[in-house]
Amino acid sequence: MQSEDFYLLHSEMCKTISNPKRQAILDSLRDGELTVNEIREKTGIAQANISQHLSLLKDKGVVVLRRHGNNSFYSISNKKIIEAYDLISEVLKDSLFIKNKTIIDSIEQDL
């Protein structure tokens, strides 16, 4: 069993990545670093909004920033973050499949 402090840190990490816009940002960064403008193009999120989310993600250690000249490049700090994101996505897809199958089976029984 983990300590209370560990659970608090774990909860904070989950809160950080639970926002749908932050998830879209992380998903856009899965293949490597991008500028804010490239993230905007991939996600359709307004640049000011992206900057706010990236600032929080950076403060929480989820993404890292690399500056080169006038450009700022963001990348995911640890590939396990995307692995966790993908694992949760698989669980969600499995859950939706089971739910949909249950609904279809129920409808077929009523026919």
Biopython code that builds the backbone (N, CA, C, O; Angstrom):
import numpy as np
from Bio.PDB.StructureBuilder import StructureBuilder

atoms = [
    (1, "MET", "N", (0.846, -1.181, 0.000)),
    (1, "MET", "CA", (0.000, 0.000, 0.000)),
    (1, "MET", "C", (0.889, 1.242, 0.000)),
    (1, "MET", "O", (1.896, 1.297, 0.706)),
    (2, "GLN", "N", (0.507, 2.228, -0.795)),
    (2, "GLN", "CA", (1.268, 3.478, -0.908)),
    (2, "GLN", "C", (0.924, 4.431, 0.235)),
    (2, "GLN", "O", (-0.058, 4.237, 0.952)),
    (3, "SER", "N", (1.738, 5.446, 0.385)),
    (3, "SER", "CA", (1.505, 6.447, 1.427)),
    (3, "SER", "C", (0.434, 7.440, 0.981)),
    (3, "SER", "O", (0.109, 7.540, -0.202)),
    (4, "GLU", "N", (-0.097, 8.161, 1.942)),
    (4, "GLU", "CA", (-1.098, 9.198, 1.658)),
    (4, "GLU", "C", (-0.515, 10.260, 0.731)),
    (4, "GLU", "O", (-1.207, 10.764, -0.154)),
    (5, "ASP", "N", (0.758, 10.601, 0.933)),
    (5, "ASP", "CA", (1.417, 11.591, 0.072)),
    (5, "ASP", "C", (1.460, 11.115, -1.371)),
    (5, "ASP", "O", (1.244, 11.899, -2.296)),
    (6, "PHE", "N", (1.741, 9.824, -1.566)),
    (6, "PHE", "CA", (1.768, 9.274, -2.922)),
    (6, "PHE", "C", (0.391, 9.406, -3.574)),
    (6, "PHE", "O", (0.283, 9.823, -4.727)),
    (7, "TYR", "N", (-0.653, 9.052, -2.836)),
    (7, "TYR", "CA", (-2.005, 9.136, -3.383)),
    (7, "TYR", "C", (-2.376, 10.581, -3.733)),
    (7, "TYR", "O", (-3.064, 10.828, -4.724)),
    (8, "LEU", "N", (-1.922, 11.520, -2.924)),
    (8, "LEU", "CA", (-2.179, 12.933, -3.205)),
    (8, "LEU", "C", (-1.487, 13.348, -4.505)),
    (8, "LEU", "O", (-2.096, 14.011, -5.345)),
    (9, "LEU", "N", (-0.221, 12.963, -4.675)),
    (9, "LEU", "CA", (0.510, 13.286, -5.905)),
    (9, "LEU", "C", (-0.126, 12.605, -7.117)),
    (9, "LEU", "O", (-0.228, 13.197, -8.191)),
    (10, "HIS", "N", (-0.546, 11.370, -6.933)),
    (10, "HIS", "CA", (-1.197, 10.616, -8.009)),
    (10, "HIS", "C", (-2.483, 11.316, -8.425)),
    (10, "HIS", "O", (-2.767, 11.458, -9.614)),
    (11, "SER", "N", (-3.250, 11.747, -7.445)),
    (11, "SER", "CA", (-4.504, 12.447, -7.715)),
    (11, "SER", "C", (-4.250, 13.748, -8.476)),
    (11, "SER", "O", (-4.980, 14.077, -9.411)),
    (12, "GLU", "N", (-3.228, 14.474, -8.078)),
    (12, "GLU", "CA", (-2.893, 15.724, -8.759)),
    (12, "GLU", "C", (-2.506, 15.468, -10.217)),
    (12, "GLU", "O", (-2.906, 16.219, -11.106)),
    (13, "MET", "N", (-1.734, 14.417, -10.461)),
    (13, "MET", "CA", (-1.354, 14.082, -11.842)),
    (13, "MET", "C", (-2.598, 13.741, -12.657)),
    (13, "MET", "O", (-2.739, 14.188, -13.795)),
    (14, "CYS", "N", (-3.493, 12.955, -12.079)),
    (14, "CYS", "CA", (-4.723, 12.594, -12.790)),
    (14, "CYS", "C", (-5.571, 13.823, -13.084)),
    (14, "CYS", "O", (-6.142, 13.930, -14.169)),
    (15, "LYS", "N", (-5.663, 14.752, -12.136)),
    (15, "LYS", "CA", (-6.420, 15.984, -12.366)),
    (15, "LYS", "C", (-5.794, 16.792, -13.499)),
    (15, "LYS", "O", (-6.493, 17.370, -14.331)),
    (16, "THR", "N", (-4.479, 16.818, -13.513)),
    (16, "THR", "CA", (-3.771, 17.596, -14.531)),
    (16, "THR", "C", (-4.096, 17.096, -15.928)),
    (16, "THR", "O", (-4.298, 17.900, -16.838)),
    (17, "ILE", "N", (-4.148, 15.805, -16.112)),
    (17, "ILE", "CA", (-4.362, 15.260, -17.459)),
    (17, "ILE", "C", (-5.822, 14.925, -17.743)),
    (17, "ILE", "O", (-6.140, 14.389, -18.805)),
    (18, "SER", "N", (-6.717, 15.239, -16.798)),
    (18, "SER", "CA", (-8.123, 14.879, -17.002)),
    (18, "SER", "C", (-8.882, 15.867, -17.878)),
    (18, "SER", "O", (-9.977, 15.549, -18.341)),
    (19, "ASN", "N", (-8.341, 17.040, -18.115)),
    (19, "ASN", "CA", (-9.016, 18.046, -18.926)),
    (19, "ASN", "C", (-9.001, 17.631, -20.409)),
    (19, "ASN", "O", (-7.941, 17.276, -20.926)),
    (20, "PRO", "N", (-10.142, 17.668, -21.099)),
    (20, "PRO", "CA", (-10.197, 17.242, -22.505)),
    (20, "PRO", "C", (-9.240, 18.012, -23.427)),
    (20, "PRO", "O", (-8.659, 17.424, -24.339)),
    (21, "LYS", "N", (-9.074, 19.305, -23.199)),
    (21, "LYS", "CA", (-8.149, 20.071, -24.045)),
    (21, "LYS", "C", (-6.707, 19.663, -23.785)),
    (21, "LYS", "O", (-5.904, 19.592, -24.716)),
    (22, "ARG", "N", (-6.375, 19.395, -22.535)),
    (22, "ARG", "CA", (-5.022, 18.931, -22.228)),
    (22, "ARG", "C", (-4.785, 17.550, -22.817)),
    (22, "ARG", "O", (-3.672, 17.240, -23.243)),
    (23, "GLN", "N", (-5.809, 16.727, -22.845)),
    (23, "GLN", "CA", (-5.678, 15.409, -23.470)),
    (23, "GLN", "C", (-5.418, 15.557, -24.966)),
    (23, "GLN", "O", (-4.597, 14.835, -25.531)),
    (24, "ALA", "N", (-6.112, 16.487, -25.601)),
    (24, "ALA", "CA", (-5.881, 16.727, -27.034)),
    (24, "ALA", "C", (-4.460, 17.227, -27.267)),
    (24, "ALA", "O", (-3.811, 16.832, -28.235)),
    (25, "ILE", "N", (-3.982, 18.088, -26.388)),
    (25, "ILE", "CA", (-2.607, 18.589, -26.505)),
    (25, "ILE", "C", (-1.619, 17.437, -26.353)),
    (25, "ILE", "O", (-0.689, 17.307, -27.148)),
    (26, "LEU", "N", (-1.817, 16.607, -25.343)),
    (26, "LEU", "CA", (-0.917, 15.468, -25.148)),
    (26, "LEU", "C", (-0.959, 14.521, -26.344)),
    (26, "LEU", "O", (0.075, 14.024, -26.791)),
    (27, "ASP", "N", (-2.153, 14.280, -26.852)),
    (27, "ASP", "CA", (-2.285, 13.397, -28.013)),
    (27, "ASP", "C", (-1.545, 13.974, -29.217)),
    (27, "ASP", "O", (-0.948, 13.231, -29.997)),
    (28, "SER", "N", (-1.583, 15.290, -29.365)),
    (28, "SER", "CA", (-0.879, 15.916, -30.492)),
    (28, "SER", "C", (0.633, 15.815, -30.340)),
    (28, "SER", "O", (1.364, 15.848, -31.330)),
    (29, "LEU", "N", (1.101, 15.693, -29.103)),
    (29, "LEU", "CA", (2.543, 15.620, -28.840)),
    (29, "LEU", "C", (3.087, 14.188, -28.816)),
    (29, "LEU", "O", (4.279, 13.983, -28.587)),
    (30, "ARG", "N", (2.239, 13.221, -29.046)),
    (30, "ARG", "CA", (2.653, 11.821, -28.906)),
    (30, "ARG", "C", (3.806, 11.440, -29.832)),
    (30, "ARG", "O", (4.599, 10.565, -29.485)),
    (31, "ASP", "N", (3.921, 12.070, -30.995)),
    (31, "ASP", "CA", (4.967, 11.687, -31.955)),
    (31, "ASP", "C", (6.203, 12.574, -31.880)),
    (31, "ASP", "O", (7.139, 12.397, -32.661)),
    (32, "GLY", "N", (6.217, 13.517, -30.958)),
    (32, "GLY", "CA", (7.401, 14.355, -30.823)),
    (32, "GLY", "C", (7.053, 15.795, -30.524)),
    (32, "GLY", "O", (5.885, 16.160, -30.388)),
    (33, "GLU", "N", (8.088, 16.601, -30.426)),
    (33, "GLU", "CA", (7.890, 17.986, -30.016)),
    (33, "GLU", "C", (7.249, 18.831, -31.108)),
    (33, "GLU", "O", (7.428, 18.603, -32.305)),
    (34, "LEU", "N", (6.489, 19.823, -30.632)),
    (34, "LEU", "CA", (5.782, 20.737, -31.524)),
    (34, "LEU", "C", (5.836, 22.141, -30.952)),
    (34, "LEU", "O", (6.009, 22.330, -29.748)),
    (35, "THR", "N", (5.687, 23.121, -31.829)),
    (35, "THR", "CA", (5.535, 24.504, -31.384)),
    (35, "THR", "C", (4.075, 24.729, -30.984)),
    (35, "THR", "O", (3.211, 23.902, -31.280)),
    (36, "VAL", "N", (3.809, 25.827, -30.325)),
    (36, "VAL", "CA", (2.430, 26.163, -29.950)),
    (36, "VAL", "C", (1.560, 26.263, -31.197)),
    (36, "VAL", "O", (0.420, 25.798, -31.193)),
    (37, "ASN", "N", (2.080, 26.862, -32.255)),
    (37, "ASN", "CA", (1.304, 27.008, -33.484)),
    (37, "ASN", "C", (0.984, 25.638, -34.097)),
    (37, "ASN", "O", (-0.125, 25.423, -34.585)),
    (38, "GLU", "N", (1.937, 24.724, -34.073)),
    (38, "GLU", "CA", (1.688, 23.374, -34.601)),
    (38, "GLU", "C", (0.644, 22.645, -33.764)),
    (38, "GLU", "O", (-0.196, 21.923, -34.301)),
    (39, "ILE", "N", (0.700, 22.836, -32.449)),
    (39, "ILE", "CA", (-0.312, 22.229, -31.575)),
    (39, "ILE", "C", (-1.682, 22.816, -31.900)),
    (39, "ILE", "O", (-2.674, 22.089, -31.965)),
    (40, "ARG", "N", (-1.734, 24.131, -32.104)),
    (40, "ARG", "CA", (-2.989, 24.797, -32.464)),
    (40, "ARG", "C", (-3.559, 24.224, -33.755)),
    (40, "ARG", "O", (-4.755, 23.948, -33.849)),
    (41, "GLU", "N", (-2.686, 24.049, -34.753)),
    (41, "GLU", "CA", (-3.142, 23.501, -36.034)),
    (41, "GLU", "C", (-3.683, 22.081, -35.872)),
    (41, "GLU", "O", (-4.681, 21.725, -36.499)),
    (42, "LYS", "N", (-3.040, 21.278, -35.047)),
    (42, "LYS", "CA", (-3.471, 19.883, -34.868)),
    (42, "LYS", "C", (-4.745, 19.762, -34.039)),
    (42, "LYS", "O", (-5.570, 18.881, -34.284)),
    (43, "THR", "N", (-4.904, 20.654, -33.051)),
    (43, "THR", "CA", (-6.027, 20.502, -32.115)),
    (43, "THR", "C", (-7.198, 21.432, -32.385)),
    (43, "THR", "O", (-8.330, 21.128, -32.010)),
    (44, "GLY", "N", (-6.939, 22.563, -33.032)),
    (44, "GLY", "CA", (-7.983, 23.551, -33.240)),
    (44, "GLY", "C", (-8.280, 24.389, -32.008)),
    (44, "GLY", "O", (-9.239, 25.161, -32.001)),
    (45, "ILE", "N", (-7.477, 24.248, -30.977)),
    (45, "ILE", "CA", (-7.649, 25.020, -29.750)),
    (45, "ILE", "C", (-6.997, 26.390, -29.939)),
    (45, "ILE", "O", (-5.926, 26.490, -30.538)),
    (46, "ALA", "N", (-7.632, 27.436, -29.435)),
    (46, "ALA", "CA", (-7.099, 28.792, -29.555)),
    (46, "ALA", "C", (-5.721, 28.890, -28.896)),
    (46, "ALA", "O", (-5.466, 28.271, -27.862)),
    (47, "GLN", "N", (-4.844, 29.674, -29.511)),
    (47, "GLN", "CA", (-3.466, 29.764, -29.035)),
    (47, "GLN", "C", (-3.367, 30.215, -27.582)),
    (47, "GLN", "O", (-2.569, 29.665, -26.823)),
    (48, "ALA", "N", (-4.159, 31.202, -27.183)),
    (48, "ALA", "CA", (-4.119, 31.676, -25.792)),
    (48, "ALA", "C", (-4.497, 30.561, -24.828)),
    (48, "ALA", "O", (-3.899, 30.415, -23.762)),
    (49, "ASN", "N", (-5.495, 29.780, -25.218)),
    (49, "ASN", "CA", (-5.929, 28.647, -24.402)),
    (49, "ASN", "C", (-4.836, 27.581, -24.318)),
    (49, "ASN", "O", (-4.575, 27.032, -23.248)),
    (50, "ILE", "N", (-4.201, 27.295, -25.459)),
    (50, "ILE", "CA", (-3.123, 26.306, -25.484)),
    (50, "ILE", "C", (-1.994, 26.738, -24.557)),
    (50, "ILE", "O", (-1.463, 25.927, -23.798)),
    (51, "SER", "N", (-1.632, 28.006, -24.619)),
    (51, "SER", "CA", (-0.539, 28.504, -23.788)),
    (51, "SER", "C", (-0.837, 28.313, -22.307)),
    (51, "SER", "O", (0.047, 27.931, -21.540)),
    (52, "GLN", "N", (-2.071, 28.576, -21.903)),
    (52, "GLN", "CA", (-2.453, 28.371, -20.501)),
    (52, "GLN", "C", (-2.336, 26.906, -20.102)),
    (52, "GLN", "O", (-1.806, 26.588, -19.037)),
    (53, "HIS", "N", (-2.829, 26.015, -20.956)),
    (53, "HIS", "CA", (-2.777, 24.588, -20.657)),
    (53, "HIS", "C", (-1.331, 24.081, -20.652)),
    (53, "HIS", "O", (-0.953, 23.286, -19.792)),
    (54, "LEU", "N", (-0.534, 24.538, -21.606)),
    (54, "LEU", "CA", (0.869, 24.116, -21.647)),
    (54, "LEU", "C", (1.625, 24.589, -20.416)),
    (54, "LEU", "O", (2.487, 23.875, -19.902)),
    (55, "SER", "N", (1.313, 25.767, -19.948)),
    (55, "SER", "CA", (1.957, 26.295, -18.747)),
    (55, "SER", "C", (1.671, 25.387, -17.547)),
    (55, "SER", "O", (2.574, 25.055, -16.779)),
    (56, "LEU", "N", (0.423, 24.998, -17.399)),
    (56, "LEU", "CA", (0.054, 24.098, -16.304)),
    (56, "LEU", "C", (0.720, 22.730, -16.470)),
    (56, "LEU", "O", (1.269, 22.181, -15.515)),
    (57, "LEU", "N", (0.668, 22.185, -17.691)),
    (57, "LEU", "CA", (1.293, 20.885, -17.944)),
    (57, "LEU", "C", (2.796, 20.928, -17.664)),
    (57, "LEU", "O", (3.367, 19.964, -17.153)),
    (58, "LYS", "N", (3.423, 22.038, -17.997)),
    (58, "LYS", "CA", (4.851, 22.200, -17.736)),
    (58, "LYS", "C", (5.114, 22.307, -16.241)),
    (58, "LYS", "O", (6.037, 21.673, -15.728)),
    (59, "ASP", "N", (4.314, 23.102, -15.537)),
    (59, "ASP", "CA", (4.478, 23.263, -14.091)),
    (59, "ASP", "C", (4.319, 21.933, -13.343)),
    (59, "ASP", "O", (4.965, 21.703, -12.320)),
    (60, "LYS", "N", (3.452, 21.069, -13.867)),
    (60, "LYS", "CA", (3.211, 19.769, -13.228)),
    (60, "LYS", "C", (4.177, 18.686, -13.715)),
    (60, "LYS", "O", (4.111, 17.544, -13.261)),
    (61, "GLY", "N", (5.074, 19.045, -14.640)),
    (61, "GLY", "CA", (6.080, 18.098, -15.100)),
    (61, "GLY", "C", (5.611, 17.119, -16.158)),
    (61, "GLY", "O", (6.266, 16.107, -16.406)),
    (62, "VAL", "N", (4.481, 17.415, -16.782)),
    (62, "VAL", "CA", (3.928, 16.513, -17.803)),
    (62, "VAL", "C", (4.576, 16.767, -19.162)),
    (62, "VAL", "O", (4.814, 15.834, -19.929)),
    (63, "VAL", "N", (4.857, 18.034, -19.454)),
    (63, "VAL", "CA", (5.556, 18.387, -20.694)),
    (63, "VAL", "C", (6.819, 19.175, -20.343)),
    (63, "VAL", "O", (6.947, 19.738, -19.256)),
    (64, "VAL", "N", (7.733, 19.192, -21.289)),
    (64, "VAL", "CA", (8.952, 19.985, -21.137)),
    (64, "VAL", "C", (9.020, 20.986, -22.287)),
    (64, "VAL", "O", (8.466, 20.772, -23.366)),
    (65, "LEU", "N", (9.711, 22.071, -22.018)),
    (65, "LEU", "CA", (9.852, 23.158, -22.979)),
    (65, "LEU", "C", (11.309, 23.259, -23.400)),
    (65, "LEU", "O", (12.218, 23.217, -22.571)),
    (66, "ARG", "N", (11.515, 23.395, -24.720)),
    (66, "ARG", "CA", (12.847, 23.637, -25.268)),
    (66, "ARG", "C", (12.755, 24.862, -26.154)),
    (66, "ARG", "O", (11.938, 24.925, -27.073)),
    (67, "ARG", "N", (13.599, 25.828, -25.866)),
    (67, "ARG", "CA", (13.613, 27.053, -26.672)),
    (67, "ARG", "C", (14.761, 26.979, -27.674)),
    (67, "ARG", "O", (15.873, 26.555, -27.359)),
    (68, "HIS", "N", (14.446, 27.408, -28.891)),
    (68, "HIS", "CA", (15.460, 27.484, -29.943)),
    (68, "HIS", "C", (15.177, 28.753, -30.740)),
    (68, "HIS", "O", (14.214, 28.814, -31.505)),
    (69, "GLY", "N", (16.020, 29.759, -30.557)),
    (69, "GLY", "CA", (15.774, 31.043, -31.199)),
    (69, "GLY", "C", (14.484, 31.638, -30.679)),
    (69, "GLY", "O", (14.284, 31.746, -29.469)),
    (70, "ASN", "N", (13.610, 32.022, -31.589)),
    (70, "ASN", "CA", (12.310, 32.582, -31.208)),
    (70, "ASN", "C", (11.233, 31.520, -30.995)),
    (70, "ASN", "O", (10.104, 31.843, -30.625)),
    (71, "ASN", "N", (11.577, 30.273, -31.225)),
    (71, "ASN", "CA", (10.579, 29.207, -31.144)),
    (71, "ASN", "C", (10.635, 28.485, -29.800)),
    (71, "ASN", "O", (11.701, 28.304, -29.211)),
    (72, "SER", "N", (9.469, 28.085, -29.340)),
    (72, "SER", "CA", (9.335, 27.261, -28.139)),
    (72, "SER", "C", (8.774, 25.911, -28.564)),
    (72, "SER", "O", (7.716, 25.839, -29.190)),
    (73, "PHE", "N", (9.475, 24.861, -28.227)),
    (73, "PHE", "CA", (9.061, 23.508, -28.582)),
    (73, "PHE", "C", (8.648, 22.757, -27.320)),
    (73, "PHE", "O", (9.360, 22.753, -26.316)),
    (74, "TYR", "N", (7.483, 22.125, -27.396)),
    (74, "TYR", "CA", (6.983, 21.340, -26.266)),
    (74, "TYR", "C", (7.005, 19.863, -26.619)),
    (74, "TYR", "O", (6.768, 19.473, -27.763)),
    (75, "SER", "N", (7.296, 19.052, -25.612)),
    (75, "SER", "CA", (7.249, 17.601, -25.782)),
    (75, "SER", "C", (6.800, 16.973, -24.467)),
    (75, "SER", "O", (6.828, 17.616, -23.417)),
    (76, "ILE", "N", (6.393, 15.728, -24.538)),
    (76, "ILE", "CA", (5.955, 15.005, -23.351)),
    (76, "ILE", "C", (7.200, 14.609, -22.558)),
    (76, "ILE", "O", (8.189, 14.142, -23.124)),
    (77, "SER", "N", (7.135, 14.800, -21.256)),
    (77, "SER", "CA", (8.309, 14.584, -20.406)),
    (77, "SER", "C", (8.669, 13.117, -20.225)),
    (77, "SER", "O", (9.832, 12.784, -20.000)),
    (78, "ASN", "N", (7.672, 12.236, -20.324)),
    (78, "ASN", "CA", (7.912, 10.815, -20.085)),
    (78, "ASN", "C", (6.955, 10.017, -20.971)),
    (78, "ASN", "O", (5.740, 10.209, -20.909)),
    (79, "LYS", "N", (7.500, 9.131, -21.786)),
    (79, "LYS", "CA", (6.654, 8.370, -22.727)),
    (79, "LYS", "C", (5.593, 7.531, -22.021)),
    (79, "LYS", "O", (4.605, 7.137, -22.641)),
    (80, "LYS", "N", (5.785, 7.255, -20.746)),
    (80, "LYS", "CA", (4.795, 6.473, -20.010)),
    (80, "LYS", "C", (3.480, 7.227, -19.857)),
    (80, "LYS", "O", (2.436, 6.613, -19.634)),
    (81, "ILE", "N", (3.521, 8.552, -19.973)),
    (81, "ILE", "CA", (2.280, 9.341, -19.910)),
    (81, "ILE", "C", (1.384, 8.960, -21.077)),
    (81, "ILE", "O", (0.181, 8.772, -20.893)),
    (82, "ILE", "N", (1.946, 8.843, -22.271)),
    (82, "ILE", "CA", (1.154, 8.434, -23.443)),
    (82, "ILE", "C", (0.745, 6.969, -23.319)),
    (82, "ILE", "O", (-0.358, 6.605, -23.728)),
    (83, "GLU", "N", (1.596, 6.137, -22.772)),
    (83, "GLU", "CA", (1.236, 4.732, -22.562)),
    (83, "GLU", "C", (0.030, 4.633, -21.626)),
    (83, "GLU", "O", (-0.878, 3.837, -21.865)),
    (84, "ALA", "N", (0.018, 5.442, -20.559)),
    (84, "ALA", "CA", (-1.117, 5.452, -19.627)),
    (84, "ALA", "C", (-2.374, 5.974, -20.323)),
    (84, "ALA", "O", (-3.466, 5.434, -20.141)),
    (85, "TYR", "N", (-2.207, 7.033, -21.124)),
    (85, "TYR", "CA", (-3.320, 7.610, -21.888)),
    (85, "TYR", "C", (-3.911, 6.536, -22.814)),
    (85, "TYR", "O", (-5.129, 6.372, -22.893)),
    (86, "ASP", "N", (-3.040, 5.817, -23.504)),
    (86, "ASP", "CA", (-3.507, 4.777, -24.427)),
    (86, "ASP", "C", (-4.184, 3.626, -23.688)),
    (86, "ASP", "O", (-5.170, 3.072, -24.173)),
    (87, "LEU", "N", (-3.663, 3.268, -22.530)),
    (87, "LEU", "CA", (-4.262, 2.199, -21.741)),
    (87, "LEU", "C", (-5.669, 2.592, -21.280)),
    (87, "LEU", "O", (-6.599, 1.790, -21.358)),
    (88, "ILE", "N", (-5.814, 3.807, -20.807)),
    (88, "ILE", "CA", (-7.131, 4.284, -20.387)),
    (88, "ILE", "C", (-8.080, 4.328, -21.591)),
    (88, "ILE", "O", (-9.262, 4.012, -21.458)),
    (89, "SER", "N", (-7.571, 4.714, -22.752)),
    (89, "SER", "CA", (-8.391, 4.723, -23.976)),
    (89, "SER", "C", (-8.871, 3.325, -24.319)),
    (89, "SER", "O", (-10.022, 3.149, -24.721)),
    (90, "GLU", "N", (-8.009, 2.325, -24.167)),
    (90, "GLU", "CA", (-8.403, 0.940, -24.440)),
    (90, "GLU", "C", (-9.478, 0.484, -23.469)),
    (90, "GLU", "O", (-10.439, -0.169, -23.875)),
    (91, "VAL", "N", (-9.332, 0.817, -22.194)),
    (91, "VAL", "CA", (-10.335, 0.457, -21.189)),
    (91, "VAL", "C", (-11.671, 1.107, -21.553)),
    (91, "VAL", "O", (-12.718, 0.465, -21.472)),
    (92, "LEU", "N", (-11.633, 2.375, -21.952)),
    (92, "LEU", "CA", (-12.850, 3.081, -22.341)),
    (92, "LEU", "C", (-13.511, 2.406, -23.540)),
    (92, "LEU", "O", (-14.725, 2.202, -23.546)),
    (93, "LYS", "N", (-12.721, 2.060, -24.554)),
    (93, "LYS", "CA", (-13.273, 1.400, -25.741)),
    (93, "LYS", "C", (-13.896, 0.056, -25.382)),
    (93, "LYS", "O", (-14.968, -0.285, -25.881)),
    (94, "ASP", "N", (-13.221, -0.717, -24.510)),
    (94, "ASP", "CA", (-13.769, -2.002, -24.067)),
    (94, "ASP", "C", (-15.098, -1.805, -23.349)),
    (94, "ASP", "O", (-16.060, -2.539, -23.575)),
    (95, "SER", "N", (-15.131, -0.799, -22.480)),
    (95, "SER", "CA", (-16.339, -0.518, -21.718)),
    (95, "SER", "C", (-17.488, -0.109, -22.640)),
    (95, "SER", "O", (-18.620, -0.560, -22.465)),
    (96, "LEU", "N", (-17.193, 0.746, -23.622)),
    (96, "LEU", "CA", (-18.219, 1.169, -24.570)),
    (96, "LEU", "C", (-18.710, -0.003, -25.416)),
    (96, "LEU", "O", (-19.901, -0.099, -25.711)),
    (97, "PHE", "N", (-17.800, -0.892, -25.805)),
    (97, "PHE", "CA", (-18.177, -2.065, -26.590)),
    (97, "PHE", "C", (-19.137, -2.939, -25.793)),
    (97, "PHE", "O", (-20.159, -3.385, -26.315)),
    (98, "ILE", "N", (-18.805, -3.182, -24.527)),
    (98, "ILE", "CA", (-19.662, -4.029, -23.686)),
    (98, "ILE", "C", (-21.025, -3.373, -23.492)),
    (98, "ILE", "O", (-22.060, -4.035, -23.562)),
    (99, "LYS", "N", (-21.015, -2.069, -23.247)),
    (99, "LYS", "CA", (-22.275, -1.349, -23.052)),
    (99, "LYS", "C", (-23.135, -1.411, -24.311)),
    (99, "LYS", "O", (-24.334, -1.679, -24.235)),
    (100, "ASN", "N", (-22.523, -1.164, -25.469)),
    (100, "ASN", "CA", (-23.263, -1.215, -26.729)),
    (100, "ASN", "C", (-23.764, -2.613, -27.023)),
    (100, "ASN", "O", (-24.882, -2.779, -27.512)),
    (101, "LYS", "N", (-22.959, -3.620, -26.735)),
    (101, "LYS", "CA", (-23.377, -5.000, -26.965)),
    (101, "LYS", "C", (-24.576, -5.342, -26.083)),
    (101, "LYS", "O", (-25.502, -6.017, -26.533)),
    (102, "THR", "N", (-24.565, -4.890, -24.855)),
    (102, "THR", "CA", (-25.682, -5.133, -23.943)),
    (102, "THR", "C", (-26.954, -4.492, -24.475)),
    (102, "THR", "O", (-28.024, -5.098, -24.421)),
    (103, "ILE", "N", (-26.849, -3.278, -24.985)),
    (103, "ILE", "CA", (-28.015, -2.575, -25.539)),
    (103, "ILE", "C", (-28.542, -3.309, -26.766)),
    (103, "ILE", "O", (-29.748, -3.513, -26.903)),
    (104, "ILE", "N", (-27.642, -3.704, -27.654)),
    (104, "ILE", "CA", (-28.049, -4.427, -28.872)),
    (104, "ILE", "C", (-28.709, -5.744, -28.511)),
    (104, "ILE", "O", (-29.745, -6.095, -29.075)),
    (105, "ASP", "N", (-28.108, -6.490, -27.562)),
    (105, "ASP", "CA", (-28.700, -7.762, -27.134)),
    (105, "ASP", "C", (-30.097, -7.557, -26.546)),
    (105, "ASP", "O", (-30.996, -8.370, -26.761)),
    (106, "SER", "N", (-30.266, -6.474, -25.810)),
    (106, "SER", "CA", (-31.565, -6.177, -25.204)),
    (106, "SER", "C", (-32.604, -5.860, -26.272)),
    (106, "SER", "O", (-33.745, -6.314, -26.186)),
    (107, "ILE", "N", (-32.212, -5.087, -27.272)),
    (107, "ILE", "CA", (-33.124, -4.748, -28.364)),
    (107, "ILE", "C", (-33.507, -5.993, -29.153)),
    (107, "ILE", "O", (-34.672, -6.170, -29.508)),
    (108, "GLU", "N", (-32.535, -6.854, -29.427)),
    (108, "GLU", "CA", (-32.808, -8.065, -30.193)),
    (108, "GLU", "C", (-33.750, -9.001, -29.445)),
    (108, "GLU", "O", (-34.564, -9.689, -30.061)),
    (109, "GLN", "N", (-33.639, -9.028, -28.120)),
    (109, "GLN", "CA", (-34.536, -9.877, -27.338)),
    (109, "GLN", "C", (-35.972, -9.357, -27.386)),
    (109, "GLN", "O", (-36.923, -10.136, -27.329)),
    (110, "ASP", "N", (-36.121, -8.042, -27.491)),
    (110, "ASP", "CA", (-37.451, -7.444, -27.541)),
    (110, "ASP", "C", (-38.130, -7.635, -28.888)),
    (110, "ASP", "O", (-39.350, -7.501, -28.991)),
    (111, "LEU", "N", (-37.361, -7.945, -29.911)),
    (111, "LEU", "CA", (-37.942, -8.088, -31.254)),
    (111, "LEU", "C", (-38.605, -9.411, -31.452)),
    (111, "LEU", "O", (-39.138, -9.679, -32.529)),
]
sb = StructureBuilder()
sb.init_structure("model")
sb.init_model(0)
sb.init_chain("A")
sb.init_seg("    ")
for serial, (resi, resn, name, xyz) in enumerate(atoms, 1):
    if name == "N":
        sb.init_residue(resn, " ", resi, " ")
    sb.init_atom(name, np.array(xyz, "f"), 0.0, 1.0, " ", f" {name:<3s}", serial, name[0])
structure = sb.get_structure()
